[in-house]
Amino acid sequence: MLKYSDINSFHALKALKLASATYKIFSLKDAQNQFGDISLLPKSLKVLLENLLRFEDNKTVTKAHIQALVDWQKNKTSDQEIQYRPARVLMQDFTGVPAVVDLAAMRTAVEKAGIDPECINPLSPVDLVIDHSVMVDYFATNKAFDENVEIEMQRNGERYQFLRWGQSGFNNFRVVPPGTGICHQVNLEYLAQAVWLGESDGDTYAFPDTLVGTDSHTTMINGLGVLGWGVGGIEAEAAMLGQPISMLIPEVIGFKLTGKLKEGITATDLVLTITQMLRKKGVVGKFVEFYGDGLADLPLADRATIANMAPEYGATCGFFPVDEITLQYMRLTGRKDDRIALVEAYCKEQGLWRNMGDEPIFTDTLSLDMNSVVASVAGPKRPQDRVELPNIPATFNALMELDLKPAKIEQERLINEGGAGAAVDAMHSSLQNDHPHCVIDGKRYPLVHGDVVISAITSCTNTSNPSVMLAAGLLAKKAIEKGLHRKPWVKSSLAPGSKVVTDYLKASGLMPYLDQLGYNLVGYGCTTCIGNSGPLPQPIEDAVQCYDLNVASVLSGNRNFEGRVHPLVKTNWLASPPLVIAFGLLGTIRKDITTEPLGIDQQGKNVYLKDIWPTQLEIDEALQNVSTAMFHKEYAAVFDGDAKWQAIQIPKTKTYVWDEKSTYIRHPPFFEGIDQPAKPIQNIENARILAVLGDSVTTDHISPAGNIKKDSPAGRYLQAQGVDPKDFNSYGSRRGNHEVMMRGTFANIRIKNEMLGGEEGGDTIYVPTNEKLSIYDASMQYQHAGIPLVIIAGKEYGTGSSRDWAAKGTNLLGVKAVITESFERIHRSNLVGMGVLPLQFVDGQTRQSLNLTGNEILSIHSLSDDLQPHQMLDVEVKRADGSLDRFKVLCRIDTLNEVEYFKAGGILHYVLRNMITAE
C-alpha cells in the first residue's frame, strides 16, 4: 500500500463521520482556506488536487505543485508537471500478459542481482480481466459459445497457466477468468466503487476511486464519476510498482449537454455525434468534462457509452461527475449500501457532486442539444467520421470511385495503347462486377462490393448499455414475427460484455429471437471489435479474394480502422446494436436502409426499418427485466472461474520457470545488463530510415494485431519452432513472446510505406542494396551492421489503442527515434518508456517539405545527459548525392521524470536500477 502524506501543508486532513464508520479524508473544503477558492474548478481537476494533497512528500509532490493546480483557474491552462498516483490498475489479457511477463522478468533480474525476488510486487491493487482471447470461430448455432470457449482454452493454455501463476505468485493481483466479461464492463458493473478505501497506520482513508488501465477504453469508467484513462502496459507496470504518472496539468474542455434524445434515437447515435464534434474541436491530450442540466435525464449506461469513446475523440478522459443517477446505478448493480452512502457523503463534502446549474471554469466549451441528434453510423475507416443513415450508400460509392480510379486510368491507358483484348475485358468485368458470387449450402448468391459479410454485436461500448441491447432484441423479435431472415453471406454474432446481459435478454424473452436470426451467444469478450472476428466462411472468403471485393462489416464497437476487424474486410461501420441486426437483414450498405425494404413478410409485403424499430415505451418495458439480483448472481464468484480454469496446474515458485521451447511466453531481453550502470545519452549518428509513413498511422498499424500470416516473418518463425499454421492463433495471444511480436511490428497488411510508393504491407527498401524486404528483415540486417534506425511519419502518429508492443517492438527493431508532425498521447509516452526518442517537426515542416524519401542518412545532435524537456535538437541530413541539409526538431520528452526514464533506458529500467542501487 502506498503511504499517504503526513506533511499536510494545507491543513486538509480531517475525519468524515458516517453512521456506519469514520474515515480520514484530505478535505478540499478545508484546504481552500489556505490555497484559495476552488468552487468553480472542474471536478476532474478536483480529483487530481485531492490526489496531490494525499501524496504530498516535498519531492514528487510539493506545496508548489498543489498551488499550481489551484492557480490553473487563472489562465485555464498550465505548463506545470505533476505526479499523479492512481488508486488501482486495470488490465485486459492481451496487454496484461506482457506486463506480467515483464514483472516476472524483473523478478528474475533482481534474483540474479542477489535480491529477494518477492520485492517485485504491485503496490497498488491490480485486476486483470481475460476478455481479449475468445474468437468467433463458431457462430449462428446454439453450440457456438461452448465450442468457442473450448478452442479458447486449447489455444491459450500456456498463457492462462502463466496468468494463474501470476495470480498466486504476486500480491495485490487478481485475475477474472475467461468467459466472464469485458474488462470495462466488469469494472463498471462490479470492480469500481466511485470512492475507494485505503489503510494507513491503522486508519481507513476515503478518497476518489481512480485508475489507469492497459486498454485505452478504460475511460468508460468516467461515466461512473471515476477518473481513469488508458496507458501503455509499460506505464501501468510502473504505476503498480509505486511510480507516479508524470503529466502536465491538463486543459479541460467542458461539454454542455441539454435537452433529451428524440424517439428512436439511441445512445450510439449520441456518442457518434459527440465523437465527431470533439475530434473536430481538437481535444488530444486534454480532459473533457460533461456538464449541463441535460445530464439529469442521461442514464448512467449512456454516460458510460460516451466516456468509452474518449480515445476516439482523442481526449485523455470523458468525465461525468457523481450525482443521483450514479447512486441509482450503484444500487441497481448491487454495490453495498454503506459504500453508496459514503459516495454521496464524500462527494458532497468534497465538492465533487453534480448540482443543477453547475457552470465550472473550463479552458474552452462546446455544447449539444441532444434533441438535434439523428440516426448515424461511423465509417468506413475511422470512428470520428460520422455518416447520417441515409448517406451511407453515397459515402461508400464515393470511396469506391476513389479506390477504382487507378484501375480505370490503367484501363484507359491499355485502350489508348492498343492493348485491347483479354486484359481489358477482364478489367472491365472486375470494374462492372458482372459475375461475383458465392455458393452457400449449394445455393448461388451474388456477392458484390458493399455487401455486409460481418454483422457483430460486440465490444464494451454498447454491450454495457441495456437500452440498446434490449432494442436489438426487440428488433430481432419483430423481424422474426415479420418472417425476415439474415442474409446468408452475413457472419453474425452476439458477444456481450457480461453475463448479466444474457440474463436480462433471457428474462425479457428476447434471446430466442436473436438466436433464430443467427445472433447466438459466441462468447463474453471483445471479439470482432479487436479483430477476433474469426475466419469468414470459406465460400465468402474465396469470393472476396477471387473478385477483389470491397465488402463491409457493421459492428457495435468503437474501432473500425482499416485492417482491424478482418484482413479481407476493407470498410467497417460502427452502429448501434439494433442497426447491426438491421444491416444483417439488409445484407448491404449500398442501399439506403431508411427507405429500402429489409425483406418481405408472410403476406408478400415489403418490410421497412420503421416497421421493426422498437419504440421507447417497448424499450422501457423491457428494461424492467434488469434486476439487482442478476448482478449479485453473476459477480458472487467472479474470480473463481469454471472447472477448466480451476484445473490448470501451476508451479509454486517465487520466480517464473521460463520454458525455452514455449512459443507463447518467453524471457524478454529488456533487462539484460540491468545490474550495470546506464550508458550516457549520446547523439544518434548515421542512422538509416526504416520507413516513411503518412498521417493517422495507428497503433494497430504499428503493433502486431490480428491473424499471423503463414508467409510473414512471424509465421516463418513459428513454423521453424514446429507450430502448424492452423495453430498460429493471433498476435494478441502471443504478446508474451518477443520473438513473434518484434517480427510483427510494422507488419500490418494495410500499412503504407512511402519508400515503396505507398504500397500496402509491412515491407521497406533496404537502402544499401536497394532490396525490397520485410521491415523486420531489413531491421535485422541494419542492426547486424550496427546501424541505428529512424521512423519518419506525419500527423497523429500512434492513434488508437494503448499498445505497449507498438513501443516495445519499435525498440527491438533498433529504432532510436521517431520523427513525426504530431503524436497521440499514449504512444508518445510509451516510446519514452521504452527508451525511444519521440521527435516532432517544427515551423510547419513535414517529411514532404524536407524531401525525406527514405534514402537519406540522418544524424541527430544536441543529445546528452543534460537533455531537457521540450529541448530543440539538430538533425543533419546526408542525401544520396552527398549533399547536406539541416533542420530542427522538438524533443517530445515532455517532463523531467521522462528525462530520468529515458536516461535509465526506460521507465521499468529506472525502477529496477533504483531498486538494485537501494539494496
Secondary structure as UniProt FT lines:
FT   TURN            9..10
FT   STRAND          13..17
FT   STRAND          22..26
FT   HELIX           28..35
FT   TURN            39..40
FT   HELIX           43..54
FT   HELIX           63..75
FT   STRAND          81..84
FT   STRAND          88..92
FT   HELIX           93..112
FT   TURN            113..114
FT   HELIX           117..119
FT   STRAND          126..129
FT   TURN            142..143
FT   HELIX           144..155
FT   HELIX           157..169
FT   TURN            171..172
FT   STRAND          173..176
FT   TURN            178..179
FT   HELIX           183..186
FT   HELIX           187..191
FT   STRAND          195..200
FT   TURN            201..202
FT   STRAND          203..208
FT   STRAND          210..213
FT   HELIX           216..224
FT   STRAND          227..230
FT   HELIX           233..240
FT   TURN            241..242
FT   STRAND          245..248
FT   STRAND          252..258
FT   TURN            263..264
FT   HELIX           267..281
FT   TURN            284..285
FT   STRAND          287..291
FT   HELIX           293..297
FT   HELIX           300..308
FT   HELIX           310..313
FT   STRAND          317..319
FT   HELIX           324..332
FT   TURN            333..334
FT   HELIX           337..350
FT   TURN            356..357
FT   STRAND          364..369
FT   HELIX           370..372
FT   STRAND          376..378
FT   TURN            383..384
FT   STRAND          386..388
FT   HELIX           389..391
FT   HELIX           392..416
FT   TURN            417..418
FT   HELIX           422..432
FT   STRAND          437..440
FT   TURN            441..442
FT   STRAND          443..446
FT   TURN            449..450
FT   STRAND          451..457
FT   HELIX           460..463
FT   HELIX           466..481
FT   TURN            482..483
FT   TURN            488..489
FT   STRAND          491..494
FT   HELIX           499..507
FT   TURN            508..509
FT   HELIX           511..517
FT   HELIX           527..530
FT   HELIX           538..547
FT   STRAND          552..555
FT   TURN            562..564
FT   TURN            567..568
FT   STRAND          571..574
FT   HELIX           577..586
FT   TURN            593..595
FT   STRAND          599..600
FT   TURN            602..603
FT   STRAND          606..607
FT   HELIX           609..612
FT   HELIX           616..623
FT   TURN            624..625
FT   HELIX           628..635
FT   TURN            636..640
FT   HELIX           643..646
FT   TURN            660..661
FT   TURN            670..675
FT   STRAND          684..692
FT   HELIX           699..702
FT   TURN            710..711
FT   HELIX           713..720
FT   TURN            721..722
FT   HELIX           725..727
FT   HELIX           732..734
FT   TURN            735..736
FT   HELIX           738..744
FT   TURN            745..746
FT   TURN            749..750
FT   STRAND          752..753
FT   HELIX           754..756
FT   TURN            757..758
FT   STRAND          759..760
FT   STRAND          763..766
FT   TURN            767..770
FT   STRAND          771..774
FT   HELIX           775..784
FT   TURN            785..786
FT   STRAND          789..792
FT   HELIX           804..812
FT   TURN            813..814
FT   STRAND          815..820
FT   HELIX           825..833
FT   TURN            834..835
FT   STRAND          837..841
FT   TURN            843..844
FT   TURN            847..851
FT   STRAND          857..861
FT   TURN            865..866
FT   TURN            869..870
FT   STRAND          872..878
FT   TURN            880..881
FT   STRAND          884..891
FT   HELIX           896..904
FT   HELIX           907..918
//
